[in-house]
Amino acid sequence: MIIESNESEGKNMSSFNMYIPTRTLFGVGMLNSLKDQAMPGKKALIVITNGKSIRENGYLLRVEEQLKLAGVQTVVFDKVEPNPLKTTVMAGAVFAKENGCDFIVALGGGSSMDASKAIAIMATNPGDLWDYVQSGTGKRKAIENKPLPIIAITTTAGTGSETDAGAVITNEETQEKVGIKDPRLFPVFAIVDPELMRTVPPKFTAFQGWDALSHSMEGYINNKTNLMSDMYAITAIENVSRYLARAVKDGNDMEARERVAFGNNLSGVVMCVGTTSSQHSLEHAMSAYHQDLPHGAGLIMLSKAYFTHFINKHVCDDRFIRMAKAMGMEDAKEPMDFITMLSKLQEECGIADLKMSDYGIKPEEFETFAHNAKDAMSGLFLVDRCELSIEDCIAIYEASFR
């Protein structure tokens, strides 16, 4: 993932550096074309989560059959957690080497794809994954050997990981949830088939869709915006915000599924030509300490307080108004109209009543979270249009708590 900007003092600039080599095959039924694609190897490690849905819905079997028709042997690694752990990544890398795999097929949502990228690194490089992490307690070494090639087949619309060259992994020993990036981690190609998203339960459709929405909302208000990131972000916000509630209410609404999947894919591009902001750091700190907290749920909890903080600072009033219009309030005139639309969407998706306390989060943890966020993922704080202090972070957590 290459990000470059001439931005200064929070002003929008036109310069951008766009490098996204992944070929994307998008549309209902596109999984059936997997067998016709040029494969990057002869034996694939198929990476899935430790849940049941990929098998029960027949997606694993379909992928195995398609790869067999393409002349590819396969083995399956099915240990990945919803917030993938470093120890699991290391185990996956050992499994890949033991089985002589020369490429990886990431099948599932963001967890499978993030784990796959990290496994791809460690299957060809010595040492520990944290040797190559560039933030927090990472040892900041260069990734010397080319990672294994990756094919991404997404069954959710949330992280945009099929588009980008980054992975987010949790180190359970240090309680850090951080990103690791390398341009060689861009998937060779990605299949985005909304038909595979039909079976995602309503609650998780909402959580995943909110993650996609957050990538573009954060990408639209930080100080690394540019002409290209703006174009992708606003289009993503329009598609996700206007169709997510429909996808939540009726998983078989394929127009809604397709539009949310499209918005998610665009939000992945936003992270390649721009960046997310500190809301992601604040959430990663929460789920680093609370493994069962879905990333999207954490973002939902934080969203109103987080964006209200920047609205109150008047750092980019026009951008909040533009996002409110993109979400359907054509006559928006005030930055807080954006919060009105954010609240409306949460209500429509049935996620307005999420509580931190339901996931075991306690107010006495907020200072720990704030320091963790500022230490482990400090880089995203640098793109905020005004500085968030430790006290500001704690205040956002406090305002979000129920």
Kinemage of the C-alpha trace (Angstrom):
@kinemage 1
@onewidth
@group {chain A} dominant
@subgroup {mainchain}
@vectorlist {calphas} color= white
{ca met a 1} P 0.000 0.000 0.000
{ca ile a 2} L 1.625 3.227 -1.140
{ca ile a 3} L 0.362 6.531 0.213
{ca glu a 4} L 1.865 9.829 -0.767
{ca ser a 5} L 0.454 13.332 -0.411
{ca asn a 6} L 1.548 16.956 -0.482
{ca glu a 7} L -1.056 17.849 2.112
{ca ser a 8} L -0.248 20.590 4.640
{ca glu a 9} L -2.207 22.303 7.428
{ca gly a 10} L -5.285 20.193 6.729
{ca lys a 11} L -5.913 21.633 3.262
{ca asn a 12} L -7.096 19.338 0.509
{ca met a 13} L -4.540 18.842 -2.236
{ca ser a 14} L -4.786 17.264 -5.658
{ca ser a 15} L -1.640 15.089 -5.574
{ca phe a 16} L -1.979 11.340 -5.186
{ca asn a 17} L 0.017 8.176 -5.835
{ca met a 18} L -2.216 5.309 -6.940
{ca tyr a 19} L -0.886 1.767 -7.134
{ca ile a 20} L -3.475 -1.022 -6.933
{ca pro a 21} L -2.333 -4.017 -8.994
{ca thr a 22} L -5.105 -6.378 -7.850
{ca arg a 23} L -7.511 -7.455 -10.594
{ca thr a 24} L -11.071 -7.512 -9.246
{ca leu a 25} L -13.786 -9.801 -10.596
{ca phe a 26} L -17.038 -8.303 -9.294
{ca gly a 27} L -20.608 -9.533 -9.595
{ca val a 28} L -23.172 -12.179 -8.726
{ca gly a 29} L -21.975 -15.649 -9.764
{ca met a 30} L -18.369 -14.552 -10.279
{ca leu a 31} L -17.035 -17.381 -8.100
{ca asn a 32} L -17.834 -19.728 -10.978
{ca ser a 33} L -15.096 -18.067 -13.018
{ca leu a 34} L -12.340 -18.981 -10.545
{ca lys a 35} L -11.395 -22.095 -12.533
{ca asp a 36} L -10.740 -19.978 -15.629
{ca gln a 37} L -8.171 -17.674 -14.023
{ca ala a 38} L -4.395 -17.974 -14.323
{ca met a 39} L -3.193 -19.448 -11.028
{ca pro a 40} L -0.048 -18.166 -9.258
{ca gly a 41} L 0.988 -21.687 -8.178
{ca lys a 42} L 0.198 -25.387 -8.070
{ca lys a 43} L -0.760 -25.978 -4.424
{ca ala a 44} L -2.974 -23.618 -2.449
{ca leu a 45} L -3.380 -23.088 1.264
{ca ile a 46} L -7.047 -22.181 1.687
{ca val a 47} L -7.380 -20.008 4.790
{ca ile a 48} L -10.750 -19.786 6.560
{ca thr a 49} L -11.921 -18.878 10.058
{ca asn a 50} L -12.621 -21.314 12.886
{ca gly a 51} L -16.371 -20.803 12.471
{ca lys a 52} L -18.826 -23.086 10.670
{ca ser a 53} L -20.422 -20.872 8.034
{ca ile a 54} L -17.864 -21.239 5.213
{ca arg a 55} L -18.264 -25.020 5.302
{ca glu a 56} L -21.994 -25.160 6.070
{ca asn a 57} L -22.893 -22.758 3.269
{ca gly a 58} L -20.899 -24.799 0.767
{ca tyr a 59} L -18.419 -22.039 -0.083
{ca leu a 60} L -15.329 -24.075 0.828
{ca leu a 61} L -16.473 -27.020 -1.286
{ca arg a 62} L -17.207 -24.754 -4.256
{ca val a 63} L -13.762 -23.161 -4.043
{ca glu a 64} L -12.047 -26.546 -3.735
{ca glu a 65} L -13.922 -27.795 -6.803
{ca gln a 66} L -13.051 -24.688 -8.816
{ca leu a 67} L -9.361 -24.985 -7.909
{ca lys a 68} L -9.357 -28.701 -8.764
{ca leu a 69} L -10.738 -27.844 -12.207
{ca ala a 70} L -7.874 -25.352 -12.538
{ca gly a 71} L -5.362 -28.130 -11.773
{ca val a 72} L -4.555 -26.900 -8.257
{ca gln a 73} L -4.079 -29.075 -5.175
{ca thr a 74} L -5.416 -27.705 -1.881
{ca val a 75} L -5.104 -27.976 1.881
{ca val a 76} L -7.217 -26.063 4.396
{ca phe a 77} L -6.118 -24.024 7.416
{ca asp a 78} L -9.229 -23.349 9.506
{ca lys a 79} L -7.929 -21.841 12.753
{ca val a 80} L -8.352 -18.096 12.188
{ca glu a 81} L -10.170 -16.078 14.867
{ca pro a 82} L -12.544 -13.123 14.193
{ca asn a 83} L -9.673 -10.851 15.332
{ca pro a 84} L -6.708 -12.926 14.067
{ca leu a 85} L -3.903 -13.579 16.535
{ca lys a 86} L -0.176 -13.574 15.886
{ca thr a 87} L 0.164 -17.138 17.249
{ca thr a 88} L -2.426 -18.344 14.732
{ca val a 89} L -0.567 -16.620 11.903
{ca met a 90} L 2.672 -18.335 12.907
{ca ala a 91} L 0.904 -21.704 13.048
{ca gly a 92} L -0.566 -21.080 9.593
{ca ala a 93} L 2.866 -20.287 8.172
{ca val a 94} L 4.288 -23.531 9.566
{ca phe a 95} L 1.325 -25.442 8.094
{ca ala a 96} L 1.861 -23.823 4.684
{ca lys a 97} L 5.557 -24.763 4.661
{ca glu a 98} L 4.932 -28.317 5.870
{ca asn a 99} L 2.435 -28.857 3.055
{ca gly a 100} L 4.554 -27.289 0.324
{ca cys a 101} L 1.996 -24.586 -0.528
{ca asp a 102} L 3.140 -22.019 -3.073
{ca phe a 103} L 0.166 -19.640 -2.828
{ca ile a 104} L -2.741 -18.775 -0.559
{ca val a 105} L -6.472 -18.503 -1.150
{ca ala a 106} L -8.088 -16.258 1.468
{ca leu a 107} L -11.740 -17.295 1.718
{ca gly a 108} L -14.060 -15.339 3.996
{ca gly a 109} L -14.109 -11.879 5.514
{ca gly a 110} L -11.448 -9.500 6.719
{ca ser a 111} L -10.114 -11.916 9.334
{ca ser a 112} L -9.310 -14.603 6.765
{ca met a 113} L -7.763 -12.100 4.386
{ca asp a 114} L -5.696 -10.331 7.049
{ca ala a 115} L -4.450 -13.639 8.442
{ca ser a 116} L -3.628 -14.827 4.916
{ca lys a 117} L -1.464 -11.791 4.223
{ca ala a 118} L 0.458 -12.273 7.464
{ca ile a 119} L 0.828 -16.012 6.804
{ca ala a 120} L 2.100 -15.169 3.322
{ca ile a 121} L 4.887 -13.123 4.917
{ca met a 122} L 5.925 -15.700 7.476
{ca ala a 123} L 5.799 -18.649 5.066
{ca thr a 124} L 8.797 -17.158 3.248
{ca asn a 125} L 10.583 -15.127 5.936
{ca pro a 126} L 12.415 -16.149 9.134
{ca gly a 127} L 11.661 -15.185 12.715
{ca asp a 128} L 8.468 -13.819 14.206
{ca leu a 129} L 5.739 -11.694 12.588
{ca trp a 130} L 6.419 -8.876 15.061
{ca asp a 131} L 9.947 -8.621 13.659
{ca tyr a 132} L 8.344 -6.981 10.600
{ca val a 133} L 5.790 -4.739 12.327
{ca gln a 134} L 6.674 -1.056 11.941
{ca ser a 135} L 4.807 0.358 14.943
{ca gly a 136} L 4.380 -0.238 18.674
{ca thr a 137} L 6.707 -2.955 19.962
{ca gly a 138} L 7.460 -4.195 16.441
{ca lys a 139} L 11.138 -4.605 15.554
{ca arg a 140} L 10.679 -2.686 12.274
{ca lys a 141} L 12.713 -5.079 10.103
{ca ala a 142} L 12.265 -5.102 6.341
{ca ile a 143} L 10.398 -8.009 4.766
{ca glu a 144} L 13.251 -9.444 2.726
{ca asn a 145} L 11.672 -12.386 0.914
{ca lys a 146} L 8.655 -12.039 -1.347
{ca pro a 147} L 5.488 -13.233 0.432
{ca leu a 148} L 3.440 -16.042 -1.084
{ca pro a 149} L 0.966 -14.860 -3.744
{ca ile a 150} L -2.629 -14.412 -2.555
{ca ile a 151} L -6.050 -14.843 -4.141
{ca ala a 152} L -8.809 -13.157 -2.122
{ca ile a 153} L -12.407 -14.427 -2.222
{ca thr a 154} L -14.553 -12.321 0.054
{ca thr a 155} L -17.791 -13.574 1.609
{ca thr a 156} L -18.497 -10.328 3.492
{ca ala a 157} L -18.720 -6.618 2.721
{ca gly a 158} L -16.735 -4.929 5.444
{ca thr a 159} L -12.993 -4.529 5.436
{ca gly a 160} L -12.023 -3.968 1.815
{ca ser a 161} L -9.054 -6.266 2.467
{ca glu a 162} L -9.457 -7.844 -0.968
{ca thr a 163} L -8.336 -4.502 -2.414
{ca asp a 164} L -5.413 -3.437 -0.259
{ca ala a 165} L -1.937 -4.556 0.806
{ca gly a 166} L -2.346 -4.387 4.564
{ca ala a 167} L -3.282 -6.735 7.379
{ca val a 168} L -4.330 -6.108 10.979
{ca ile a 169} L -3.144 -8.678 13.523
{ca thr a 170} L -3.411 -8.870 17.323
{ca asn a 171} L -0.392 -9.744 19.459
{ca glu a 172} L -1.973 -11.324 22.520
{ca glu a 173} L 1.296 -11.103 24.458
{ca thr a 174} L 1.589 -7.305 24.176
{ca gln a 175} L -2.157 -6.504 23.753
{ca glu a 176} L -1.449 -4.694 20.486
{ca lys a 177} L -3.691 -4.782 17.425
{ca val a 178} L -1.739 -3.205 14.587
{ca gly a 179} L -1.389 -3.081 10.834
{ca ile a 180} L 1.413 -4.471 8.701
{ca lys a 181} L 1.765 -3.322 5.083
{ca asp a 182} L 3.797 -4.237 2.037
{ca pro a 183} L 3.002 -3.654 -1.669
{ca arg a 184} L 3.721 -7.340 -2.315
{ca leu a 185} L 0.660 -8.240 -0.237
{ca phe a 186} L -1.805 -6.953 -2.815
{ca pro a 187} L -3.828 -10.016 -3.917
{ca val a 188} L -3.079 -11.257 -7.421
{ca phe a 189} L -6.799 -11.103 -8.019
{ca ala a 190} L -9.952 -10.817 -5.936
{ca ile a 191} L -13.399 -12.288 -6.410
{ca val a 192} L -16.221 -10.166 -5.006
{ca asp a 193} L -19.399 -12.214 -5.460
{ca pro a 194} L -22.379 -10.707 -3.593
{ca glu a 195} L -24.109 -14.078 -3.803
{ca leu a 196} L -21.629 -15.352 -1.176
{ca met a 197} L -22.827 -12.611 1.197
{ca arg a 198} L -26.478 -13.700 1.090
{ca thr a 199} L -26.118 -15.840 4.222
{ca val a 200} L -24.417 -13.251 6.474
{ca pro a 201} L -26.749 -12.714 9.482
{ca pro a 202} L -28.360 -9.256 9.855
{ca lys a 203} L -26.269 -8.204 12.852
{ca phe a 204} L -22.983 -9.018 11.157
{ca thr a 205} L -24.135 -7.484 7.877
{ca ala a 206} L -24.559 -4.252 9.859
{ca phe a 207} L -21.225 -4.561 11.680
{ca gln a 208} L -19.306 -5.299 8.484
{ca gly a 209} L -21.053 -2.596 6.490
{ca trp a 210} L -20.246 -0.054 9.187
{ca asp a 211} L -16.565 -0.920 8.939
{ca ala a 212} L -16.679 -0.261 5.190
{ca leu a 213} L -18.533 3.000 5.792
{ca ser a 214} L -16.018 4.045 8.458
{ca his a 215} L -13.057 3.569 6.112
{ca ser a 216} L -14.522 6.114 3.737
{ca met a 217} L -15.901 8.518 6.360
{ca glu a 218} L -12.507 8.651 8.067
{ca gly a 219} L -10.863 8.804 4.660
{ca tyr a 220} L -12.935 11.863 3.744
{ca ile a 221} L -12.174 14.018 6.804
{ca asn a 222} L -8.469 13.466 7.499
{ca asn a 223} L -5.572 15.596 6.268
{ca lys a 224} L -4.432 13.139 3.585
{ca thr a 225} L -7.420 13.590 1.320
{ca asn a 226} L -6.905 14.144 -2.387
{ca leu a 227} L -8.945 14.229 -5.583
{ca met a 228} L -8.789 10.467 -6.031
{ca ser a 229} L -9.539 9.473 -2.431
{ca asp a 230} L -12.448 11.941 -2.339
{ca met a 231} L -14.007 10.431 -5.453
{ca tyr a 232} L -13.845 6.898 -4.089
{ca ala a 233} L -14.884 7.852 -0.544
{ca ile a 234} L -18.021 9.784 -1.457
{ca thr a 235} L -19.169 7.099 -3.892
{ca ala a 236} L -18.572 4.443 -1.237
{ca ile a 237} L -20.493 6.443 1.382
{ca glu a 238} L -23.422 6.859 -1.018
{ca asn a 239} L -23.597 3.152 -1.815
{ca val a 240} L -23.087 1.730 1.671
{ca ser a 241} L -25.245 4.225 3.579
{ca arg a 242} L -28.184 4.059 1.171
{ca tyr a 243} L -28.311 0.266 0.840
{ca leu a 244} L -26.978 -1.150 4.124
{ca ala a 245} L -30.311 -1.073 5.986
{ca arg a 246} L -31.949 -2.952 3.109
{ca ala a 247} L -29.252 -5.628 3.195
{ca val a 248} L -29.679 -5.933 6.970
{ca lys a 249} L -33.466 -6.300 6.742
{ca asp a 250} L -33.432 -8.736 3.798
{ca gly a 251} L -30.269 -10.710 3.150
{ca asn a 252} L -31.726 -11.929 -0.136
{ca asp a 253} L -32.027 -8.396 -1.520
{ca met a 254} L -29.256 -8.850 -4.055
{ca glu a 255} L -29.347 -5.264 -5.306
{ca ala a 256} L -28.618 -4.100 -1.762
{ca arg a 257} L -25.954 -6.770 -1.260
{ca glu a 258} L -24.276 -5.760 -4.520
{ca arg a 259} L -24.285 -2.040 -3.718
{ca val a 260} L -22.864 -2.575 -0.216
{ca ala a 261} L -20.207 -4.913 -1.649
{ca phe a 262} L -19.369 -2.276 -4.254
{ca gly a 263} L -19.065 0.424 -1.598
{ca asn a 264} L -16.882 -1.858 0.499
{ca asn a 265} L -14.567 -2.496 -2.428
{ca leu a 266} L -14.262 1.239 -3.057
{ca ser a 267} L -13.526 1.823 0.632
{ca gly a 268} L -10.606 -0.563 0.264
{ca val a 269} L -9.310 1.645 -2.536
{ca val a 270} L -9.654 4.683 -0.252
{ca met a 271} L -7.084 3.069 2.029
{ca cys a 272} L -4.706 2.694 -0.912
{ca val a 273} L -4.878 6.273 -2.217
{ca gly a 274} L -5.589 7.869 1.166
{ca thr a 275} L -5.893 6.561 4.696
{ca thr a 276} L -8.226 5.974 7.601
{ca ser a 277} L -7.904 8.067 10.766
{ca ser a 278} L -7.581 7.667 14.528
{ca gln a 279} L -11.058 6.195 15.053
{ca his a 280} L -9.543 2.919 13.857
{ca ser a 281} L -6.742 3.204 16.406
{ca leu a 282} L -9.259 3.838 19.183
{ca glu a 283} L -11.288 0.776 18.199
{ca his a 284} L -8.273 -1.479 17.749
{ca ala a 285} L -7.292 -0.729 21.330
{ca met a 286} L -10.731 -1.867 22.486
{ca ser a 287} L -10.711 -5.149 20.577
{ca ala a 288} L -7.053 -5.804 21.428
{ca tyr a 289} L -8.180 -6.146 25.046
{ca his a 290} L -11.592 -7.645 24.256
{ca gln a 291} L -11.091 -10.341 21.631
{ca asp a 292} L -14.823 -11.034 21.262
{ca leu a 293} L -15.648 -7.455 20.231
{ca pro a 294} L -16.347 -7.315 16.464
{ca his a 295} L -14.382 -4.488 14.870
{ca gly a 296} L -17.460 -3.001 13.207
{ca ala a 297} L -19.398 -3.053 16.469
{ca gly a 298} L -16.635 -1.093 18.160
{ca leu a 299} L -16.678 1.488 15.378
{ca ile a 300} L -20.449 1.848 15.714
{ca met a 301} L -20.097 2.529 19.436
{ca leu a 302} L -17.449 5.190 18.891
{ca ser a 303} L -18.784 6.852 15.746
{ca lys a 304} L -21.100 9.582 17.010
{ca ala a 305} L -18.775 10.817 19.759
{ca tyr a 306} L -15.705 10.549 17.532
{ca phe a 307} L -17.084 12.541 14.599
{ca thr a 308} L -18.854 15.033 16.891
{ca his a 309} L -15.464 15.855 18.426
{ca phe a 310} L -14.123 16.979 15.036
{ca ile a 311} L -17.350 18.768 14.129
{ca asn a 312} L -17.028 20.795 17.323
{ca lys a 313} L -13.482 21.727 16.274
{ca his a 314} L -14.799 23.019 12.903
{ca val a 315} L -11.839 21.490 11.073
{ca cys a 316} L -13.767 20.656 7.881
{ca asp a 317} L -17.415 21.716 8.187
{ca asp a 318} L -18.007 21.473 4.441
{ca arg a 319} L -16.914 17.845 4.367
{ca phe a 320} L -19.371 16.780 7.060
{ca ile a 321} L -22.141 18.553 5.150
{ca arg a 322} L -21.105 16.789 1.941
{ca met a 323} L -21.212 13.393 3.684
{ca ala a 324} L -24.694 14.139 5.059
{ca lys a 325} L -25.838 14.842 1.499
{ca ala a 326} L -24.223 11.632 0.258
{ca met a 327} L -26.169 9.734 2.916
{ca gly a 328} L -29.465 11.128 1.629
{ca met a 329} L -30.039 14.535 3.269
{ca glu a 330} L -29.969 16.573 0.092
{ca asp a 331} L -30.675 19.859 1.907
{ca ala a 332} L -27.991 19.424 4.594
{ca lys a 333} L -26.599 22.773 5.738
{ca glu a 334} L -24.925 22.125 9.091
{ca pro a 335} L -22.085 19.728 9.998
{ca met a 336} L -24.277 18.142 12.688
{ca asp a 337} L -26.656 17.036 9.923
{ca phe a 338} L -24.071 14.317 9.364
{ca ile a 339} L -24.574 13.051 12.933
{ca thr a 340} L -28.331 13.108 12.318
{ca met a 341} L -27.870 10.841 9.298
{ca leu a 342} L -25.406 8.629 11.181
{ca ser a 343} L -27.959 8.156 13.969
{ca lys a 344} L -30.750 7.502 11.471
{ca leu a 345} L -28.726 4.771 9.752
{ca gln a 346} L -27.892 3.116 13.075
{ca glu a 347} L -31.586 3.041 13.951
{ca glu a 348} L -32.555 1.624 10.552
{ca cys a 349} L -29.913 -1.110 10.891
{ca gly a 350} L -30.980 -1.994 14.443
{ca ile a 351} L -27.574 -1.228 15.934
{ca ala a 352} L -28.250 2.028 17.780
{ca asp a 353} L -28.403 0.329 21.185
{ca leu a 354} L -25.017 -1.416 21.174
{ca lys a 355} L -23.310 -1.184 24.551
{ca met a 356} L -19.635 -1.416 25.440
{ca ser a 357} L -20.680 -3.007 28.726
{ca asp a 358} L -22.231 -5.930 26.825
{ca tyr a 359} L -18.700 -6.865 25.740
{ca gly a 360} L -17.205 -6.523 29.226
{ca ile a 361} L -15.670 -3.085 28.640
{ca lys a 362} L -15.398 -0.935 31.773
{ca pro a 363} L -14.766 2.817 32.134
{ca glu a 364} L -11.647 2.210 34.189
{ca glu a 365} L -10.045 0.761 31.035
{ca phe a 366} L -10.383 3.943 28.993
{ca glu a 367} L -7.045 5.463 29.930
{ca thr a 368} L -5.323 2.162 29.110
{ca phe a 369} L -7.115 2.074 25.753
{ca ala a 370} L -6.083 5.659 25.010
{ca his a 371} L -2.410 5.028 25.669
{ca asn a 372} L -2.540 1.738 23.729
{ca ala a 373} L -4.114 3.458 20.718
{ca lys a 374} L -1.575 6.292 20.753
{ca asp a 375} L 1.364 3.888 21.138
{ca ala a 376} L 0.452 0.870 18.999
{ca met a 377} L -1.183 2.767 16.097
{ca ser a 378} L 0.229 6.261 16.477
{ca gly a 379} L 0.457 6.887 12.740
{ca leu a 380} L -3.284 7.323 12.261
{ca phe a 381} L -3.347 10.124 14.823
{ca leu a 382} L -0.952 12.075 12.606
{ca val a 383} L -3.558 12.351 9.840
{ca asp a 384} L -6.246 13.911 12.038
{ca arg a 385} L -7.001 17.549 11.154
{ca cys a 386} L -6.494 18.483 14.797
{ca glu a 387} L -4.512 16.650 17.440
{ca leu a 388} L -6.266 14.213 19.747
{ca ser a 389} L -4.731 14.225 23.208
{ca ile a 390} L -4.927 11.353 25.659
{ca glu a 391} L -7.635 13.334 27.454
{ca asp a 392} L -9.570 13.754 24.184
{ca cys a 393} L -9.409 9.994 23.553
{ca ile a 394} L -10.667 9.234 27.045
{ca ala a 395} L -13.490 11.746 26.584
{ca ile a 396} L -14.551 10.038 23.337
{ca tyr a 397} L -14.602 6.652 25.074
{ca glu a 398} L -16.591 8.135 27.973
{ca ala a 399} L -19.134 9.750 25.658
{ca ser a 400} L -19.541 6.415 23.831
{ca phe a 401} L -19.988 4.284 26.934
{ca arg a 402} L -23.226 2.588 27.888
